[in-house]
Amino acid sequence: MKTLNGLMKHLRDKGIETHGSVHKRKMKNYGYYHGYKGHRFVGNSSNCLGLTSFDEVIALNEFDMAVKALLYPSVMFIETALKNYTLEAVLEDSRSFALEDIFSRTLVAYRDYPRKSSNYSDAMKKRLGLRAEINRLIQYNYSKNPVVRHFYDSDKPLPIWALFEVMTLGNFGVFYSCLKGSVRQSISDDLKLPNNYDGPGLLERTIFVLKDLRNAIAHNSAIYDVRFKRAKVGNQLGQMLSSEVGVPSIDFSTITDYVVLIVYLLRKMMVSKTECYQLIRNYSSVLEDLHGSLSSSDFHKIVKTGARSKMDALRSYIAAS
């Protein structure tokens, strides 16, 4: 394992100019992975950036950290709001807080399909997997969460709101996908998602898209090049956003597209125009900071052309919404 001085020499050998105690301290703060190895490429290690100075490495780190700090509160807000929208729809349908009642009355997406169809089988397997995952969640949180412990120690059924408190966004996405179609449709309608697209299906896709981003931010993984993306986004979510917001070419290949999705959802949840404009201003500002710190070719590898026009279109959408 290289010493700090050895790492600085290694960077110089790789063509990265380093100088002074400030760069050495930055490398010590970042560590080798964040300080260079994990930020020398876009998407995968074969698509290398042409970095020539450690100042550029610092700028890329600061951009990545700034975007994470900017987006995380909004992602957390959206997660909480989606759970609340879903909780309301579930309670209205099941007329019960008890998990067993909700399983038997509302978490029955399999009933939307013919019994011997592949869709029926897939939905049933997902429901069985959800039940097993909920049992694991309860077991894990019994000793950690006083609310879960209280209900089980009192021999009372765990209410759905208590379960939602300990669900991850991934758990919640599976829960949502197991809801019967009429309940998913009511959630989509509550958010006023467009009827000319599959609103319930797109909302499910959205949950898993946001889950990948949320987990990357929470674990301090790089997000500037969306290497965190795991969910199969498909074309329809991008097409819906392009149609609704007036932003072309949304394919979630850049972090800018995630900003578009987040602002769109915030407005659907009636977050003020002022707050949405502020998010756009802050994101545009960190883009400009990065643009002034990297070569044009490296900047456009990361941000890609059209980021500014997407922000302009997003402002117009907010003004009209």
N, C-alpha and C positions, 0 to 999 in steps of 0.2 A: 504493500500500500504506500502511495506517494505521500511525502510530507507536503505541507502547504507551499514551501518554496519549490518543491519538486513539481507540484501542480501548476504553479505559475510558469515554470520553465517549460512544462509540457504544452501549455497554451501558446507560449512564444514559438515553440517548435511547430505548432499547428498554424502559425501565421497570425495569431491574435496578439496584437500589441498590448503589453501590460507595463505599468510603471507606477512606482510609488506605493506608499503604505495604504493609501485609500483603496486601491484595487485589491491589495492583499487582504485588507479587512473585509471588503465586499465578498471576496471569494470565501473567506472564512465564515461569513454570515450565511451565504447562499448554500455552501457545500458544493462539491464538484458536479453533482447531477444537475441541480438548479443553476449552478454558476456557469456551466458550459454544456456538459454532455446532453442534457435534456432539452436545451434551447438552441442547438446548433442546426436544427432541421425543421421542416414544416411537414406535418402529417406522418412521414416515415423517414428513417435514417438515410434513404437514398436521395431525398429531396433536400439537400443541404443548403443552408444560407451562406452567403458570401461574407460572413463577418470577418473584419480585419482588426477590430479594436475591442478591448474589454469594455470600453464605454458603450459599445453597441450591445454587448451582452447585458450590461446593467440596464440599458434602456428597454430591452425586451423583457427582462425580469420585472421591471417596474410597470410596464404596460400590462403584463399578465396579472400581477398583483392588483393593479388598479381596477381592471375589469372584473376580477373576482369580488373585490370589495364593493364595486358598484352594483353588480347583479345579485349577489347573495340575498340581501334583504328583500328584493322583489320576488325572487324565487321562493323564499320562505313564506312570504305573504300569500303568493298564489297557491302554494301547497296547502296552507291552512284554510284559505277560502274555498278551494275545491273540496276539501274534506267537509267543510260546513255545508256547502251546497248539496253534497251527496248525502250527508247525514239527514238533512231536512227532507229530501226526497225519499230516503229509505224509511224514515219514521212515518211519513205520511202514507206510504204504501203498506208497511207491515203492521202499523198501529201498535208497535211494541218496541221497547228498548232492549229486550232480551235477545241475545245472539242466536239462540236456537230457533226462536220465532222468525227472525230475519232470514236465517238459512232456509227454513221451510217455505216461507212466503215470498221472499224478495230476491234471494241469491239463487235464482232458478233460471238462468239464461238458457240452459239446455232445453227447457220446455218451449223455447221459441223455434225449435227445429224438429223435423220428423224423427221419430224414435231411432230408426236404423240408419240415419244419415251420418256422414263423417263429421258434420258440424255438431250434431248432437253428442257424438262420442268425444269430440275435442272439448266441448263445453263442460261435459260431465267430468272429464279428467281434470280440467282446470279447477272446477269446483271442489273436487276431492283434494287436489293439491292445496287449495286455499284453506280448507279445513285443517289439514295437517300443518300448514305454515302458521295458522292462528294458534293452534295448540302449542307449537314451539315458541311462539311469541309470548304466550301467557306463561309458559314454564320458565322462560328466560327472565321475564319481568316480575315473576312472583316474589323473588327476593330483592329486587331492585326498585320496584315501583310501589309506593304505599297504597295507591288506589287499587291496583290489581290485588295486592295482598289483602286489603280490607274486605273486598267482596268475596274472595275465596275463603278467607278465615271465618266470614260470617255466613257461609253456606248460601250466599245469594248469587244469582246469575250475574255475570259480568255484563254491564250495559255497553251498548255499542259505542257510546261516546268515550268510554274509558279505553276501549280497544283502539279507537282512532288515535288516542294520545300516544300510543306506543308503536303504531304502525309506521314503517318507513314509506317513502313515496313509492318504492317498488311494490311493497305489500298492498298499498292502497290501489295501485294500478290494476293488480290482479283482482282485488275486491270489486272495483268498478266494472271490470270486464265480465264478472260473474253475475252482475245485476240483470234482471230481466229487461227486455228491450224497452218496455213502456217507462220504466224508471230512468234508464239511461237517457231516453228521449226527453223526459221532463227536466233533467239536469241541463241538457243541451239547450232546451227552450228557455230555461231560467237565465242562462248566459247569453241568450239571443244569438246563438250561432246560426249561420245561414242555412236555410232549409233546402237550398239547391245543392248542398253537399251532404255527405253522411256525417252530420254533426256529432252524434254519439260515438261513431267510430273514430272521427278525428280527435275528439276529446281524449279517448283512450290512447291514441297515438301520442298526443301532446303530453300526457302524464309521463310516459316512458321517455320521451325526448327530454323533458325537464329533469327526470330522475338521473339521467346520465350527467347532465350539467351540474346538478346539485351535489352529486357524489364527488365529482371531480373537484369542485370548489371546497367541499368539506374536508377532503383529504389532501388539499393543497397540491393537486396535480395540475400540470400545465393545461390551460384552456384556450390559449391564443390561436391554436390551429385545429381546434375541435377533435383532437386525437382521442378524446374521451367518448366519442359517439359510439354506442353499441346498438341502440334500438334501430330497427328497420323503419326508416322514416317514410319511405314510399314517396310518390309524386303528389298525392292528393292534398296533403297538408300544405305543401308549398304553393300549390295551385290555388287553394282557398285563400291563403294569406295574400298572394299576389292579386287576386281578384278583389278581396275586401279592402286591402290597404293601398293598392295601386303601386306595389313594389315589384319590379320584375325579377325573375330568376332567383326565387327562394328555394334553395336545395339543402340548406344546413351544412354547407361545406365551409362556411366561415362563421366566426363568432357574431358577426353583424346580423346574420339571419336569426340567431337566438335573441338578439336585442329586439328585432322586429316582432317576434312571437311574444316576448315578454310584455312589450308595450301594448300590443293588441289585446292580450288577456287582461292587463291592468285596466284598460278602457272598458272592456266587457264587464269588468267587476266594478265599474263606476268610480275608479280612482281618478282624482281630479286631473284636468288637463295640465294644470301647473306642475304637478308632480311628474307627469309623463314627459312634458317638455324638459324638465330639469334632468331627467334620466338621459334624454337624447343629447342635451347640451354637454353633460358630463362625459358621455361616451365619445361624442365628437371631439371633445377637448383632449382626451387621452389618445385618440387617433392622431390628432395633430402633433401631439408631443412625440409620438412614435415616428411619424413621418419626418419630423425634423431631426431625428436621431439615427435613422438608418438610411442606407442607399435606397434609391427609388425602386430598384429591382427587388431588393429584400422586402421592402415595405409592401409591395404589391403581391409578393408571394404569400405574405401573411394575411393581408387585409383584402386583397384582390380589388380590381376596379369596380366601381359602382357603389362603394360604401357610402360616399357622400350623397349620391342621388337617392339611395335607400332612406337615409336619414331625412332628406328633404321631403320625400314622399310620405314618410311617417309623420312628419310635422303637419302636412296637409291633411292626412287622415284624422289626426287628433283635432285639428281645427274644425273639421266637418262632422265629427262624431258627437 
